[in-house]
Amino acid sequence: MFENDYILRQIEMMTGFLAKLIFGKESPEYELLFDGEENPLGEGELALKLRRMIELGEINEAENLLFDSIESEQKPEYLEIAIDFYDRLSKLDEAKLDRCDFCLAEVLEGLENVKEKYGIETA
């Protein structure tokens, strides 16, 4: 329990820090923008798909999709979406994470992997 609290604090601090430092935002949330026909603009389609996959409990698949996107092209938007993704995962209760075969340590590990892919060092 104490270990999970510690990991959770690390994730919260890191997502908040990255959002503020890189994007100048107070929140790690990726803001979805839509056109007049309610279609997501920019990379919003990926963010929306990841959010839906989280709701459906498809966390591992969502993480794979995220990394496939990042590996195809390291867009700044993908970094912002990744920060949002891991922040959202950190807010799920442990029971849901367990049911999805995921844990807080994997959330932190994924966030660290994203930082590494983008060459971000936070000692």
Backbone bond lengths (Angstrom), bond angles and torsions (degrees), N, CA, C in turn:
res aa  C-N    CA-C-N  psi(-1)  N-CA   C-N-CA  omega(-1)  CA-C   N-CA-C  phi
1 M - - - 1.445 - - 1.529 110.96 -
2 F 1.329 117.01 -48.35 1.467 120.15 -179.99 1.520 110.72 -64.87
3 E 1.333 116.05 -36.24 1.458 120.12 178.90 1.528 109.97 -63.43
4 N 1.326 117.41 -43.70 1.468 120.43 178.94 1.527 111.61 -64.71
5 D 1.331 117.12 -37.38 1.466 120.13 176.84 1.530 110.30 -62.29
6 Y 1.318 115.87 -41.98 1.458 121.32 178.87 1.532 110.46 -63.30
7 I 1.334 117.00 -46.61 1.471 121.67 179.38 1.522 110.04 -61.92
8 L 1.319 116.37 -43.39 1.460 121.07 179.87 1.534 110.99 -60.10
9 R 1.321 116.81 -43.35 1.471 120.25 178.05 1.530 110.93 -63.18
10 Q 1.325 116.57 -39.60 1.463 120.08 177.89 1.530 110.93 -61.50
11 I 1.326 116.35 -45.01 1.463 120.89 -179.98 1.523 110.17 -62.83
12 E 1.315 116.88 -47.68 1.465 120.95 -179.10 1.519 111.43 -60.51
13 M 1.324 116.40 -43.87 1.462 119.59 179.70 1.528 110.53 -65.40
14 M 1.318 116.83 -42.26 1.453 120.35 -176.84 1.529 111.65 -68.74
15 T 1.331 118.24 -44.54 1.462 119.43 -179.66 1.529 110.45 -65.73
16 G 1.314 116.83 -40.52 1.459 120.24 177.86 1.515 112.06 -64.89
17 F 1.326 115.82 -43.33 1.464 121.52 179.64 1.518 111.16 -62.47
18 L 1.342 116.77 -47.03 1.461 120.76 -178.88 1.525 111.51 -64.74
19 A 1.318 116.54 -42.14 1.470 120.07 179.25 1.527 110.33 -60.96
20 K 1.316 116.23 -42.56 1.472 121.33 -178.60 1.529 110.89 -71.29
21 L 1.319 116.85 -48.52 1.458 121.95 -175.10 1.527 112.24 -67.08
22 I 1.322 116.70 -47.82 1.460 119.98 -172.03 1.527 112.38 -87.91
23 F 1.326 115.95 -39.78 1.462 118.82 -173.72 1.534 113.63 -111.53
24 G 1.324 117.22 -2.29 1.456 120.96 178.20 1.518 113.19 64.74
25 K 1.320 116.07 29.20 1.462 121.42 -176.54 1.522 111.09 -108.22
26 E 1.302 115.86 149.04 1.464 121.02 177.14 1.520 112.03 -79.81
27 S 1.328 116.52 -21.69 1.462 122.06 -176.13 1.525 109.60 -124.16
28 P 1.337 117.61 145.19 1.458 119.91 177.65 1.534 113.51 -78.38
29 E 1.317 117.43 2.28 1.464 120.51 -177.08 1.531 111.31 -71.22
30 Y 1.336 115.27 133.67 1.463 121.74 174.34 1.516 107.41 -82.14
31 E 1.318 116.81 122.02 1.459 120.90 -177.13 1.524 110.26 -83.40
32 L 1.322 115.04 118.29 1.457 120.76 177.65 1.521 109.73 -78.86
33 L 1.322 116.45 132.84 1.453 122.74 175.20 1.522 107.91 -118.61
34 F 1.332 115.73 142.79 1.460 120.66 -176.35 1.512 110.55 -125.49
35 D 1.333 115.68 152.23 1.463 119.84 173.84 1.530 108.96 -82.29
36 G 1.301 116.82 -174.73 1.454 121.53 -177.66 1.517 114.41 -64.51
37 E 1.324 116.61 -16.82 1.465 121.05 -179.72 1.535 111.94 -104.78
38 E 1.330 115.90 17.39 1.462 122.78 178.91 1.532 114.19 65.12
39 N 1.327 116.97 27.62 1.459 122.31 173.35 1.522 107.64 -93.49
40 P 1.336 116.82 135.33 1.466 118.36 179.96 1.531 111.34 -65.60
41 L 1.327 115.00 140.08 1.459 121.32 178.76 1.525 110.38 -92.75
42 G 1.319 115.94 157.74 1.456 121.72 176.93 1.511 111.54 58.66
43 E 1.300 115.18 -132.13 1.462 120.85 -179.57 1.527 111.43 -91.54
44 G 1.320 115.89 14.36 1.456 120.96 -179.75 1.512 113.96 -59.29
45 E 1.327 116.12 -28.68 1.469 118.91 179.00 1.532 110.74 -61.51
46 L 1.331 116.78 -42.08 1.463 120.47 177.46 1.520 110.50 -63.98
47 A 1.320 117.43 -46.45 1.462 121.08 -179.44 1.523 110.78 -60.06
48 L 1.313 116.46 -43.24 1.461 121.26 179.60 1.516 111.11 -64.74
49 K 1.311 116.61 -41.97 1.471 120.55 178.83 1.529 110.94 -63.52
50 L 1.319 117.20 -42.59 1.467 120.62 178.97 1.523 110.80 -62.81
51 R 1.328 117.24 -41.28 1.466 120.96 178.90 1.529 110.73 -62.44
52 R 1.318 115.91 -42.11 1.476 119.56 178.43 1.526 111.11 -64.78
53 M 1.321 115.85 -40.91 1.465 119.64 179.34 1.525 111.30 -64.01
54 I 1.329 117.36 -37.48 1.464 120.52 175.98 1.521 109.32 -61.10
55 E 1.333 116.56 -46.73 1.467 120.74 179.57 1.526 111.88 -58.97
56 L 1.333 116.05 -35.87 1.467 120.77 -179.10 1.527 112.65 -82.66
57 G 1.320 116.63 -4.02 1.461 120.39 -179.91 1.515 113.64 81.80
58 E 1.304 117.04 16.45 1.465 122.14 -178.99 1.529 110.06 -95.86
59 I 1.316 115.23 55.65 1.458 120.78 -172.57 1.523 112.31 -68.71
60 N 1.320 117.48 -45.96 1.468 119.71 179.81 1.527 110.86 -61.16
61 E 1.327 116.20 -42.77 1.462 120.57 179.09 1.530 110.77 -64.80
62 A 1.333 116.23 -39.19 1.463 121.02 178.78 1.527 110.09 -64.10
63 E 1.310 116.73 -43.31 1.460 119.97 179.19 1.528 110.40 -63.18
64 N 1.322 116.98 -40.42 1.467 120.16 177.10 1.527 111.41 -61.40
65 L 1.331 116.71 -42.95 1.460 121.49 177.79 1.527 110.68 -61.62
66 L 1.317 116.62 -42.86 1.459 121.20 178.43 1.524 110.83 -59.13
67 F 1.329 116.79 -49.38 1.465 119.84 -177.94 1.523 111.60 -69.18
68 D 1.324 118.19 -34.04 1.468 120.06 174.90 1.520 110.19 -60.85
69 S 1.320 116.39 -41.34 1.465 121.25 179.46 1.526 110.71 -65.09
70 I 1.325 116.47 -45.55 1.465 121.12 -179.86 1.524 110.48 -63.70
71 E 1.317 116.59 -41.55 1.464 119.64 -178.27 1.519 112.23 -70.20
72 S 1.330 117.62 -26.67 1.461 119.67 178.10 1.532 110.86 -74.20
73 E 1.337 116.19 -34.87 1.467 120.89 178.67 1.520 108.77 -165.46
74 Q 1.312 117.27 123.96 1.461 121.24 -177.23 1.523 111.55 -84.33
75 K 1.314 115.60 69.94 1.459 120.96 178.38 1.524 109.99 -75.46
76 P 1.324 117.55 146.32 1.463 120.11 175.63 1.538 111.71 -58.74
77 E 1.325 116.10 -33.67 1.467 119.72 179.16 1.521 111.51 -62.09
78 Y 1.326 117.00 -35.36 1.466 120.22 178.94 1.525 110.60 -66.65
79 L 1.316 116.86 -35.83 1.461 120.22 176.05 1.524 109.78 -64.33
80 E 1.310 116.25 -45.43 1.460 120.15 179.18 1.534 110.81 -62.55
81 I 1.317 116.78 -40.47 1.469 121.46 177.77 1.524 110.30 -65.79
82 A 1.323 117.36 -39.29 1.470 121.06 179.13 1.528 110.95 -63.46
83 I 1.314 116.74 -42.51 1.465 120.71 178.52 1.532 109.33 -60.95
84 D 1.322 116.13 -44.73 1.464 121.52 177.21 1.531 110.71 -61.03
85 F 1.324 116.81 -45.51 1.463 122.70 -178.62 1.528 111.21 -57.49
86 Y 1.317 116.63 -51.80 1.462 119.40 -177.58 1.525 112.05 -70.22
87 D 1.320 117.17 -31.60 1.456 120.00 174.47 1.533 109.99 -63.32
88 R 1.319 116.93 -43.55 1.466 120.92 178.41 1.531 111.34 -63.08
89 L 1.329 116.10 -41.79 1.472 118.95 178.57 1.520 111.05 -62.93
90 S 1.319 116.76 -37.47 1.469 119.78 -177.95 1.525 111.64 -66.53
91 K 1.330 116.82 -20.25 1.463 120.93 -178.93 1.528 112.99 -89.89
92 L 1.325 117.08 -7.01 1.468 120.08 176.90 1.521 108.95 -73.83
93 D 1.324 116.48 149.35 1.458 117.46 176.90 1.532 109.73 -74.33
94 E 1.317 114.45 155.75 1.461 120.20 -175.04 1.517 112.48 -60.22
95 A 1.323 117.71 -32.56 1.459 120.86 179.55 1.528 110.61 -63.62
96 K 1.331 117.16 -42.35 1.468 119.73 178.48 1.515 110.42 -66.21
97 L 1.320 117.05 -43.41 1.463 119.85 177.23 1.525 110.36 -58.35
98 D 1.318 116.91 -44.25 1.469 120.97 178.32 1.523 111.49 -59.74
99 R 1.340 116.45 -45.60 1.472 120.36 179.37 1.529 111.61 -61.01
100 C 1.313 115.64 -28.27 1.465 121.30 -179.31 1.528 111.97 -92.84
101 D 1.328 116.02 8.55 1.462 122.32 -179.48 1.530 110.85 57.90
102 F 1.333 115.43 48.52 1.452 122.85 -179.17 1.522 107.70 -141.27
103 C 1.324 117.58 162.51 1.467 120.56 177.69 1.525 109.30 -149.11
104 L 1.315 115.65 168.09 1.465 120.27 -178.62 1.524 112.55 -61.42
105 A 1.322 117.09 -34.19 1.463 119.41 178.44 1.533 110.25 -62.08
106 E 1.333 117.35 -35.89 1.465 120.59 177.94 1.530 111.28 -71.41
107 V 1.321 116.74 -31.49 1.463 120.68 175.60 1.525 108.91 -62.76
108 L 1.321 116.67 -48.67 1.466 121.32 179.19 1.527 110.49 -62.82
109 E 1.319 116.74 -42.50 1.469 120.74 179.29 1.529 110.98 -62.17
110 G 1.318 117.21 -43.18 1.459 120.72 178.28 1.512 111.81 -61.78
111 L 1.318 115.97 -43.07 1.460 121.07 178.36 1.531 110.55 -62.52
112 E 1.311 116.70 -41.45 1.470 120.99 177.09 1.531 110.43 -63.06
113 N 1.341 117.43 -40.09 1.465 121.18 178.68 1.525 111.41 -64.25
114 V 1.314 117.13 -38.86 1.463 120.76 177.42 1.531 109.59 -64.08
115 K 1.317 117.01 -45.94 1.462 120.56 177.79 1.519 110.71 -56.31
116 E 1.305 116.11 -44.00 1.459 121.17 -179.48 1.530 110.86 -62.75
117 K 1.315 116.96 -43.74 1.471 120.73 179.95 1.521 111.59 -60.66
118 Y 1.336 116.48 -34.32 1.455 120.85 -179.42 1.528 112.71 -93.73
119 G 1.320 116.99 4.02 1.455 120.66 177.85 1.512 114.19 69.12
120 I 1.330 116.47 31.12 1.454 121.22 -178.96 1.518 109.09 -96.55
121 E 1.317 115.97 125.77 1.460 121.18 177.77 1.523 108.45 -113.68
122 T 1.333 115.49 125.93 1.461 121.19 174.52 1.519 107.26 -129.36
123 A 1.301 115.93 91.20 1.466 120.14 -176.14 1.441 111.18 -71.75
